[in-house]
Amino acid sequence: MMSWGGPGFVIAIIALSMGAWVITTWIRAKHGYPLEDEWGGKTVHPRHNNADSQKLIADNRALSERLENAEDRLAVLERIVTDQGYLTSREIEALRDKTETK
């Protein structure tokens, strides 16, 4: 049995900590998150700091704007459709009134 204060326990804690750090760093690198360097700064993987990334960012921004515009237009169309029945019936009645008075 391992003693809580013995050197084996301390080495096991250090090994577990290092293993967790390696796994965390690997997951962050795999998914493109910036990695910390030995001075506490952030290091971005070169794959994520090139022209392709900038193009994707610009495309994403443009698509977001188009989606916002489409949502605005859809809201207007929904208002037209929901109000259309009431307005159409009023216009028909107004036309009937005009033809009856002539």
Buried (B, 14 or more C-beta within 10 A) or exposed (E): EEEEEEEEEEEEEEEEEEEEEEEEEEEBBEEEBBBEEEEEEEEEBEEEEEEEEEEEEEEEEEEEEEEEEEEEEEEEEEEEEEEEEEEEEEEEEEEEEEEEEE
